[in-house]
Amino acid sequence: MPYREKKRGPYISVEGLAASDGVVTISPLPLVPAIIHELLHRHEHSREWNERAIEQATTYLYDRMTDEECKALYDAYASKVVIMSKPVESE
């Protein structure tokens, strides 16, 4: 059964699914902390928080999420994303 694998170093932070045969599949789930971070910025109770507080809350929440919860959050995000075919130019 695959499990969440985190590799961190001074210049790299990679996350994927590691199988028992040593194959690591990179997944879109590393976007989950960024999604949590941006949602916290928009939440009414955390609008007054500074960036450090948002980062701490993001880490706290993400580290406690299961793989299934991460996938569910990513799937909900992906279902709402709109990919634009042309960049929008500002006026």
Backbone bond lengths (Angstrom), bond angles and torsions (degrees), N, CA, C in turn:
res aa  C-N    CA-C-N  psi(-1)  N-CA   C-N-CA  omega(-1)  CA-C   N-CA-C  phi
1 M - - - 1.455 - - 1.522 109.38 -
2 P 1.333 118.43 131.44 1.468 120.46 179.51 1.527 111.43 -67.41
3 Y 1.286 115.62 152.64 1.455 120.80 175.39 1.517 109.01 -136.11
4 R 1.318 115.19 159.66 1.457 120.14 -178.29 1.526 109.02 -71.85
5 E 1.297 116.22 127.83 1.459 122.68 -177.87 1.517 108.76 -119.62
6 K 1.314 117.21 128.45 1.459 120.98 178.10 1.517 108.26 -117.21
7 K 1.308 116.42 128.68 1.456 122.75 175.22 1.517 107.25 -117.34
8 R 1.305 116.51 121.92 1.465 119.40 -179.53 1.514 109.33 -128.67
9 G 1.267 115.31 144.79 1.452 121.90 176.92 1.507 108.30 -155.30
10 P 1.329 116.97 -175.32 1.463 118.70 -177.40 1.521 113.74 -64.56
11 Y 1.327 118.04 -25.46 1.460 120.38 -177.26 1.515 113.51 -126.23
12 I 1.320 117.75 6.74 1.470 118.60 -174.42 1.515 110.53 -144.26
13 S 1.283 115.26 144.39 1.461 122.47 171.97 1.522 105.73 -145.12
14 V 1.310 115.85 103.48 1.457 121.42 -176.03 1.511 108.52 -121.57
15 E 1.303 115.90 139.28 1.456 120.43 177.18 1.511 108.45 -131.71
16 G 1.301 115.37 139.08 1.458 120.23 178.37 1.505 109.60 -160.05
17 L 1.311 115.72 -169.07 1.456 121.35 177.84 1.517 108.43 -108.36
18 A 1.332 116.28 123.22 1.458 121.04 -178.54 1.524 109.02 -102.75
19 A 1.316 115.65 127.87 1.462 121.19 176.87 1.524 108.35 -97.06
20 S 1.325 116.48 166.06 1.458 120.79 -177.66 1.531 112.36 -64.29
21 D 1.336 117.25 -22.28 1.468 119.87 179.46 1.528 112.36 -83.18
22 G 1.325 117.46 3.99 1.450 121.27 176.91 1.512 114.96 91.26
23 V 1.322 118.18 -2.28 1.456 121.70 179.81 1.533 108.56 -79.19
24 V 1.323 115.71 129.17 1.459 120.66 177.66 1.520 107.95 -111.48
25 T 1.316 116.23 123.39 1.457 121.93 178.24 1.522 108.27 -103.34
26 I 1.320 116.25 120.67 1.463 120.39 178.61 1.527 107.68 -77.33
27 S 1.309 115.38 132.18 1.456 120.26 -177.30 1.519 110.50 -120.35
28 P 1.327 116.56 167.42 1.466 119.15 177.27 1.528 112.96 -77.08
29 L 1.316 118.15 -0.79 1.458 120.85 -176.01 1.531 114.74 -62.74
30 P 1.344 120.29 -21.72 1.468 117.41 174.52 1.523 113.48 -62.06
31 L 1.310 117.52 -13.06 1.461 119.91 174.81 1.526 111.84 -71.68
32 V 1.323 116.98 -17.17 1.464 120.74 -175.82 1.528 112.52 -57.02
33 P 1.343 120.73 -46.05 1.476 117.81 177.29 1.527 112.97 -59.95
34 A 1.321 117.47 -37.19 1.466 119.88 178.06 1.524 110.97 -66.15
35 I 1.322 116.57 -38.13 1.470 121.10 178.19 1.525 109.32 -64.41
36 I 1.336 116.53 -47.21 1.474 120.63 178.63 1.526 109.66 -59.04
37 H 1.330 116.52 -46.24 1.460 122.26 -178.67 1.528 111.15 -56.02
38 E 1.325 116.30 -49.78 1.468 119.88 -178.05 1.527 111.78 -68.69
39 L 1.326 116.90 -36.06 1.469 119.07 176.67 1.527 111.26 -64.77
40 L 1.322 116.84 -38.56 1.465 119.60 177.74 1.527 111.14 -63.40
41 H 1.323 117.17 -38.42 1.466 119.67 177.07 1.528 111.03 -60.14
42 R 1.305 117.46 -31.78 1.468 121.56 -176.12 1.528 113.99 -91.58
43 H 1.333 116.92 -11.69 1.463 120.57 -178.27 1.524 109.91 -74.12
44 E 1.326 116.33 135.57 1.466 120.87 -173.47 1.526 113.76 -60.42
45 H 1.333 118.77 -30.50 1.465 120.66 -177.77 1.523 112.72 -81.64
46 S 1.325 117.53 -14.52 1.464 119.04 -178.11 1.525 112.99 -115.59
47 R 1.306 117.47 11.69 1.470 120.25 -178.98 1.522 112.34 -64.06
48 E 1.308 117.88 -26.91 1.459 121.51 -178.81 1.527 112.38 -90.54
49 W 1.324 117.69 -3.32 1.458 120.92 -178.74 1.524 109.98 -70.76
50 N 1.322 115.95 148.57 1.460 119.48 173.59 1.531 108.88 -84.11
51 E 1.316 115.64 174.19 1.467 120.56 -175.35 1.528 111.93 -62.26
52 R 1.308 117.10 -36.02 1.471 119.99 179.77 1.530 110.86 -64.44
53 A 1.308 117.30 -41.85 1.461 120.52 178.91 1.528 111.09 -64.86
54 I 1.328 116.33 -39.38 1.470 120.48 177.36 1.531 109.97 -63.05
55 E 1.335 116.85 -44.38 1.469 120.85 179.41 1.529 111.00 -61.88
56 Q 1.330 117.10 -42.93 1.459 120.85 179.95 1.525 111.02 -64.28
57 A 1.320 116.66 -42.98 1.466 120.26 178.98 1.528 110.86 -66.01
58 T 1.330 116.38 -39.00 1.464 120.68 178.20 1.524 110.13 -60.76
59 T 1.320 116.65 -48.95 1.463 121.09 179.71 1.523 110.74 -61.90
60 Y 1.318 116.87 -44.36 1.464 121.58 179.80 1.526 110.68 -57.46
61 L 1.330 116.63 -49.16 1.464 120.62 -177.96 1.526 111.76 -67.74
62 Y 1.319 116.80 -47.13 1.467 120.96 -176.04 1.525 111.79 -63.62
63 D 1.320 116.97 -41.86 1.461 120.10 -178.86 1.523 113.18 -66.02
64 R 1.311 117.20 -18.25 1.464 121.34 -179.68 1.532 113.43 -100.22
65 M 1.326 116.33 -2.74 1.466 120.22 -179.13 1.527 110.53 -83.46
66 T 1.322 115.59 142.99 1.456 120.68 174.09 1.522 108.93 -81.94
67 D 1.319 116.16 167.84 1.466 120.07 176.93 1.526 110.84 -59.34
68 E 1.338 116.27 -38.58 1.469 120.26 -179.42 1.527 110.88 -66.01
69 E 1.324 117.23 -39.82 1.467 120.53 178.37 1.532 110.96 -67.00
70 C 1.334 116.64 -39.25 1.470 120.14 177.00 1.520 110.06 -62.29
71 K 1.318 116.97 -44.82 1.459 120.55 -179.80 1.522 110.83 -64.48
72 A 1.330 117.64 -41.60 1.468 120.84 179.40 1.529 110.79 -63.11
73 L 1.334 117.14 -41.73 1.463 120.11 178.60 1.523 110.42 -65.62
74 Y 1.327 117.23 -43.85 1.459 120.04 178.94 1.526 110.74 -63.53
75 D 1.323 117.45 -42.89 1.472 120.55 179.68 1.523 111.41 -62.21
76 A 1.337 116.78 -40.25 1.468 120.21 177.21 1.525 110.32 -64.07
77 Y 1.319 116.65 -41.95 1.471 121.42 177.27 1.529 110.56 -62.86
78 A 1.325 116.27 -48.30 1.471 120.91 -176.80 1.523 111.66 -63.03
79 S 1.326 117.19 -30.66 1.467 119.59 -179.99 1.530 111.83 -72.84
80 K 1.339 117.28 -18.20 1.469 121.75 -178.72 1.524 113.32 -100.81
81 V 1.324 117.45 -14.49 1.459 121.27 -176.38 1.514 110.90 -68.64
82 V 1.313 115.48 137.23 1.457 121.63 175.80 1.531 106.89 -113.66
83 I 1.319 116.31 119.65 1.451 120.67 178.38 1.514 107.87 -93.59
84 M 1.312 115.32 122.62 1.457 120.35 -176.65 1.530 109.42 -89.18
85 S 1.320 115.91 136.52 1.454 119.53 -179.79 1.524 111.45 -78.94
86 K 1.314 117.40 -28.64 1.459 121.54 179.14 1.523 108.56 -126.75
87 P 1.315 117.53 142.69 1.456 118.63 175.23 1.536 110.46 -65.81
88 V 1.291 115.75 147.68 1.460 120.80 177.50 1.514 108.64 -88.71
89 E 1.311 115.80 129.55 1.454 120.20 178.42 1.517 110.15 -94.86
90 S 1.317 115.66 135.33 1.454 118.63 178.21 1.514 109.45 -78.09
91 E 1.311 114.97 155.74 1.468 119.70 -178.11 1.493 111.91 -84.75
